[in-house]
Amino acid sequence: MQRPFLLIRFSLWLLLLALLAGVLISFSYFNKDIWGSYLSFEKLRPIHVGAAIFWILSAAQGGVIHFAREYFKGNENRIGWIHASHILWIFSIVLALLSFAFGHYGGREYWEFPPLINIPIVLSWLCFAAYLYPLVFARFRDQPVFVWMWCTGTLFFLLAFIESNLWHVPWFRENYIRDITIQWKANGAIVGAWNQLIYGCSFYLMTKISGSKNAALSWQAFFFYFLGMSNLMFNWGHHTYNVPAASWVRNIAYAVSMTEWVFLLNILYSFRKKLNDAQKLAAWIPYRFLNAAEAWVFLNLLLALAMSVPAINRYTHGTHIVVAHTMGTTIGINSMILLGSFFYIGENFRPDRIFPYRKILRFGFWLSNISLFVFWISLISAGIVKARLMLVEHQNFQMAMIEVKTYLVPFVISGITLLVGLSICAITLLRILRKNKY
């Protein structure tokens, strides 16, 4: 039996797990042992980070698979590759999360699970590529930009993920500077890869809502695509300001680091201007989430531009400001686009199920975004205070964190309301997609 929404539904459960673990972690700022040994900070943090990363990757892959099947009609003979990819991917994630729960580690930052789990992860993405690439190459001419983005994101995820595991080779592992530089580079490239997948979904979504492929075939869209690809390959350098590197690496990274977002902001704004009222009303839920993503692109662009300046980065690196940037990007941009894509899928297949939830969805949408804004501002404020105390007044970490805790009270409260708001959206989607199948 084929279950086209299996990966999408699984990704939504990962989102809920990441949010719940994040709220539990936030209380650890005030009392590290509040949850005891079974839910210690050391266990909750990798669960939270792992579930958040797997939510983004699972949702991006699920969205691409669904939209590719919709766009490349009549190619169900390759469905076996999707099944193999789903089985391997979900199996890998369950193993990784169980390893965190039982305290078994062995990897590196963001991929802290035992290294053997990397094997089914790579195999799952190879199966995903084996489904996608033949469809694209069979109709290679005149493909819209979102198809190019899906292909680029898939390829570069595989390359960057393999690169992130080069520490298994002694030549890389035995030199600390080389090891950490490659690790940060690879993780930065993985973010660029999933951005290609997610932005490709946003382009497809805009194409379907507007009813025209012109925007996805325009020179502006392809300029944005090549700019995004250059970011994917080069902007990782702004993650490595604090390690020794050639000056030209820093200069190139600084030059390209945030230009991608400028054009994404422009394209989202242009899309919104071109829609008429009937089109907005017909897809009001996905349209709202794309609008939210546009606002968060603007806010995070301002913060990221400041963080990319080396003189400022010296103070922001390792503070809550980096967490604010990450949360604003992961939730405000990526998650809003992905949720908008999923609501488009729900509206397209079961519009009768969407209508009864209109009021609660509106509440969940606004609660999520207002909570995220308070959450974001609280983290920035805490980061500024921490940077001042540690780098200007030269206080130790423990003393700095005592004063920072005052600014983390609204952070915890807004984290709880953010959990409620996004849970409303995620649980509603789970109910809408629960019985649909081809």
C-alpha positions in Angstrom: 0.0 0.0 0.0 1.4 3.4 -1.0 1.4 6.1 1.6 2.5 9.4 0.0 2.0 11.4 3.2 4.0 9.0 5.4 7.2 11.1 5.4 5.3 14.4 5.8 3.4 13.0 8.8 6.5 11.6 10.3 8.2 15.0 9.9 5.4 16.7 11.8 5.9 14.3 14.7 9.6 15.2 14.7 8.6 18.9 14.8 6.4 18.3 17.9 9.2 16.3 19.5 11.8 19.1 18.8 9.5 21.7 20.3 8.7 19.7 23.4 12.4 18.9 24.0 13.2 22.5 23.5 10.7 23.6 26.1 12.0 21.1 28.6 15.6 22.2 27.9 14.7 25.9 28.5 13.9 25.0 32.2 17.4 23.6 32.5 18.7 27.2 32.2 17.3 27.8 35.7 17.9 24.3 37.2 20.2 22.0 35.4 18.9 18.9 37.2 15.2 19.8 37.2 14.2 16.7 35.2 16.5 14.3 36.8 18.8 11.8 35.1 16.2 10.3 32.8 15.7 13.7 31.1 19.0 15.4 31.8 20.2 18.3 29.7 22.9 16.0 28.2 20.1 13.8 26.8 17.6 16.5 25.9 19.9 18.7 23.9 20.9 16.1 21.2 17.2 15.0 21.1 16.1 18.6 20.5 18.8 19.4 18.0 18.5 16.1 16.2 14.7 16.2 16.0 14.8 19.8 14.7 17.4 18.9 12.0 15.5 15.7 11.0 12.2 17.7 10.9 13.7 20.1 8.4 15.3 17.4 6.2 12.3 15.0 6.4 9.8 17.8 5.6 12.0 19.1 2.8 12.4 15.6 1.3 8.7 14.8 1.8 7.6 18.1 0.1 10.0 17.5 -2.8 8.8 13.9 -3.3 5.1 15.0 -3.3 5.6 18.0 -5.6 7.9 16.0 -8.0 5.2 13.3 -8.3 2.6 16.0 -9.0 4.8 17.8 -11.5 6.3 14.7 -13.3 3.0 12.9 -13.8 2.9 9.4 -15.1 6.1 8.2 -13.5 4.9 5.9 -10.8 7.0 3.1 -12.1 9.9 4.5 -10.0 7.8 4.5 -6.8 10.0 1.7 -5.3 12.9 4.1 -4.8 10.6 6.3 -2.7 9.6 3.4 -0.5 13.2 2.3 0.0 14.2 5.9 0.8 11.4 6.2 3.4 12.2 3.0 5.1 15.9 3.7 5.4 15.4 7.3 6.4 12.8 6.7 9.1 14.8 3.7 10.4 17.9 5.9 10.7 16.1 8.6 12.6 14.4 6.3 15.0 17.8 4.6 15.7 19.5 8.0 16.2 16.8 9.3 18.6 16.8 6.1 20.6 20.6 6.3 20.9 20.3 9.7 22.4 17.6 8.6 24.8 19.8 5.8 26.1 22.9 7.9 26.2 24.8 6.3 23.3 26.8 8.8 21.3 29.8 8.7 19.0 29.4 11.3 16.3 30.2 15.0 16.0 28.2 18.2 16.5 24.6 18.0 15.1 25.3 14.3 14.2 26.1 12.9 17.6 24.6 9.5 17.1 26.8 6.4 16.6 28.5 6.7 13.2 27.1 3.4 11.8 23.7 5.1 11.5 25.3 7.3 8.8 25.2 4.4 6.4 21.4 4.0 6.1 21.2 7.8 6.0 23.4 8.0 2.9 21.6 5.0 1.3 18.2 6.7 1.9 19.3 9.8 0.1 20.9 7.8 -2.8 17.5 6.1 -3.2 15.8 9.6 -3.2 18.3 10.7 -5.9 17.7 7.5 -7.9 14.0 8.5 -8.0 14.4 12.2 -8.8 17.3 12.4 -11.3 16.0 10.1 -14.0 12.7 12.1 -14.0 14.6 15.3 -14.5 17.1 14.1 -17.1 14.3 12.5 -19.2 12.9 16.1 -19.7 16.1 18.1 -19.1 15.3 21.0 -21.4 13.3 24.0 -20.1 13.0 22.8 -16.5 11.8 25.5 -14.1 14.0 26.8 -11.3 12.4 24.7 -8.6 13.5 21.4 -10.4 17.1 22.7 -10.5 16.9 23.5 -6.8 15.6 20.1 -5.9 18.5 18.4 -7.8 21.2 20.7 -6.4 20.0 20.4 -2.8 19.9 16.6 -3.1 23.4 16.4 -4.6 25.0 18.8 -2.2 23.4 17.2 0.8 25.0 13.9 0.0 28.4 15.6 -0.7 28.3 17.7 2.5 27.1 14.9 4.7 29.9 12.6 3.5 32.3 15.5 4.1 31.0 15.9 7.6 32.2 12.3 8.2 35.7 12.8 7.0 36.8 12.9 10.7 36.8 9.1 10.5 40.0 9.4 8.4 43.0 9.9 10.7 44.6 12.6 8.5 41.6 14.8 9.2 40.9 13.8 12.8 44.5 14.2 14.0 44.7 17.9 13.2 42.3 19.9 15.4 42.2 23.0 13.2 41.7 21.0 10.0 39.1 18.8 11.7 36.9 21.6 13.1 37.2 23.7 10.0 35.9 20.9 7.8 33.2 20.0 10.3 31.9 23.6 10.3 32.2 23.9 6.6 30.3 20.7 6.0 27.5 21.7 8.4 27.2 25.2 6.7 26.9 23.5 3.3 24.2 21.1 4.6 22.2 24.1 5.6 22.7 25.5 2.1 21.6 22.2 0.6 18.3 22.0 2.6 17.7 25.7 1.7 17.8 24.7 -1.9 15.2 21.9 -1.3 12.9 24.2 0.8 13.2 27.3 -1.5 12.5 25.0 -4.4 9.3 23.9 -2.7 8.4 27.6 -2.1 8.9 28.4 -5.8 6.7 25.4 -6.7 4.1 26.6 -4.2 4.1 30.1 -5.7 3.8 28.7 -9.2 0.7 26.7 -8.2 -1.0 29.5 -6.3 -0.4 32.1 -9.1 -1.3 29.6 -11.8 1.8 30.6 -13.9 5.3 29.2 -14.4 6.7 32.4 -15.7 8.3 33.4 -12.4 10.0 30.0 -12.1 11.4 30.4 -15.6 12.5 34.0 -15.4 16.1 35.2 -15.5 15.6 36.6 -12.0 14.7 33.2 -10.6 17.7 31.5 -12.2 20.0 34.4 -11.0 18.7 33.7 -7.5 19.3 29.9 -8.0 23.0 30.4 -9.1 23.4 32.9 -6.3 22.0 30.4 -3.8 24.3 27.8 -5.2 27.4 30.1 -4.7 26.2 30.7 -1.1 26.0 26.9 -0.6 29.6 26.5 -1.8 31.2 29.5 -0.3 29.3 31.2 2.5 30.3 28.5 5.0 33.4 30.7 5.6 31.5 33.0 7.9 31.1 30.0 10.3 34.9 29.7 10.5 36.0 33.3 11.4 37.3 32.0 14.7 39.7 29.4 13.2 42.9 30.2 11.3 42.2 30.6 7.6 43.5 32.6 4.6 42.1 36.1 4.5 40.6 35.6 1.0 38.4 32.8 2.4 36.9 35.2 5.0 36.5 38.0 2.3 34.7 35.7 -0.1 32.4 34.4 2.6 31.6 37.9 3.8 30.9 39.1 0.2 28.4 36.3 -0.5 27.1 35.3 2.9 23.7 37.1 2.9 23.1 38.1 -0.7 20.9 35.0 -1.3 18.3 36.2 1.2 18.1 39.6 -0.4 16.8 38.0 -3.6 14.6 35.5 -1.8 13.0 38.5 -0.1 12.5 40.3 -3.4 10.9 37.2 -5.1 8.5 36.6 -2.2 7.5 40.3 -2.2 7.1 40.3 -6.0 4.9 37.1 -5.8 2.7 38.7 -3.2 2.2 41.9 -5.3 1.2 39.9 -8.4 -1.6 37.9 -6.7 -5.2 39.1 -6.9 -7.6 38.8 -4.1 -9.3 35.6 -5.4 -5.9 33.8 -5.6 -5.1 34.9 -2.0 -8.4 33.7 -0.8 -8.2 30.4 -2.6 -4.9 29.6 -0.9 -5.2 31.7 2.2 -3.4 29.4 4.6 -0.3 28.7 2.4 -0.3 32.4 1.5 -0.2 33.5 5.2 2.8 31.2 5.9 4.7 32.5 2.9 4.0 36.0 4.1 5.4 35.1 7.5 8.5 33.6 5.9 9.0 36.9 4.0 8.9 38.9 7.3 11.3 36.5 8.9 13.7 36.7 6.0 13.8 40.4 6.5 14.4 40.2 10.3 17.0 37.5 10.0 18.7 39.2 7.1 19.3 42.3 9.4 20.7 40.1 12.2 22.8 37.9 9.9 24.4 40.9 8.1 25.5 42.2 11.5 26.8 38.8 12.6 28.8 38.5 9.3 30.9 41.5 10.1 34.1 40.0 11.6 34.4 42.7 14.3 30.9 42.0 15.5 31.1 38.2 15.0 33.9 38.2 17.6 31.3 39.2 20.2 28.3 37.3 18.9 30.0 33.9 18.4 29.0 31.5 21.1 26.3 33.6 22.5 22.5 33.4 22.5 22.5 35.7 19.4 23.7 32.7 17.3 20.8 30.7 18.7 18.4 33.5 17.9 19.7 33.5 14.3 19.3 29.7 14.1 15.8 29.7 15.5 14.7 32.6 13.3 15.9 30.8 10.3 14.8 27.3 11.2 11.3 28.2 12.5 10.6 31.6 11.0 11.8 30.9 7.4 12.2 27.1 6.8 9.3 25.9 9.0 6.9 28.5 7.7 7.6 27.6 4.1 7.3 23.9 4.9 4.1 24.3 6.8 2.7 26.5 4.0 3.6 23.7 1.5 1.9 21.1 3.6 -1.2 23.1 4.0 -1.3 23.6 0.2 -1.2 19.8 -0.1 -4.0 19.5 2.5 -6.1 22.1 0.8 -5.5 20.4 -2.6 -6.5 16.9 -1.5 -9.1 17.5 1.3 -10.5 21.1 1.2 -13.5 19.8 3.2 -11.2 19.0 6.2 -9.5 22.4 6.1 -12.6 24.6 6.5 -13.6 23.5 10.1 -10.2 24.4 11.3 -10.0 27.9 9.9 -10.4 29.8 13.2 -8.1 27.6 15.2 -5.5 27.7 12.5 -5.6 31.5 12.4 -5.1 31.5 16.2 -2.2 29.0 15.9 -0.5 31.0 13.1 -0.5 34.3 15.0 0.4 32.7 18.3 3.4 31.0 16.7 4.7 34.1 15.0 4.2 36.5 18.0 5.7 34.0 20.3 8.7 33.5 18.0 9.3 37.2 17.8 9.4 37.5 21.7 11.6 34.4 21.8 13.9 35.9 19.2 14.2 39.3 20.9 14.8 37.6 24.3 17.7 35.5 22.9 19.3 38.6 21.2 19.1 40.5 24.5 20.6 37.7 26.5 23.4 37.4 23.9 24.3 41.1 24.0 24.5 41.0 27.8 26.6 37.8 27.8 29.0 39.3 25.2 29.4 42.5 27.2 30.0 40.7 30.5 32.5 38.1 29.1 34.4 40.1 26.5 34.2 43.6 27.8 34.0 43.2 31.5 36.0 39.9 31.5 33.6 38.0 33.9 33.7 34.2 33.9 31.0 32.2 32.3 29.2 31.3 35.5 28.9 34.9 36.7 27.7 36.0 33.2 25.0 33.3 33.1 23.6 34.4 36.4 22.8 37.9 35.1 21.7 36.5 31.7 19.0 34.4 33.4 16.8 37.5 33.9 16.5 37.8 30.1 15.7 34.2 29.7 12.3 34.3 31.6 10.4 35.7 28.6 12.4 33.2 26.4 11.0 30.3 28.4 7.4 31.7 28.4 7.4 32.5 24.7 8.9 29.0 24.1 5.9 27.4 25.7 3.4 29.5 23.7 5.4 28.8 20.6 5.0 25.1 21.3 1.2 25.6 21.6 0.9 27.6 18.4 3.0 25.3 16.2 1.4 22.2 17.8 -2.0 23.5 16.7 -0.7 23.8 13.1 1.1 20.4 13.2 -1.7 18.4 14.8 -4.3 19.9 12.4 -2.2 18.8 9.5 -1.8 15.3 11.0 -5.6 15.1 11.2 -6.1 16.4 7.6 -3.6 14.0 6.1 -4.3 11.0 8.2 -6.4 8.9 5.7 -5.3 10.2 2.3 -3.6 7.8 0.0 -3.2 7.3 -3.7 
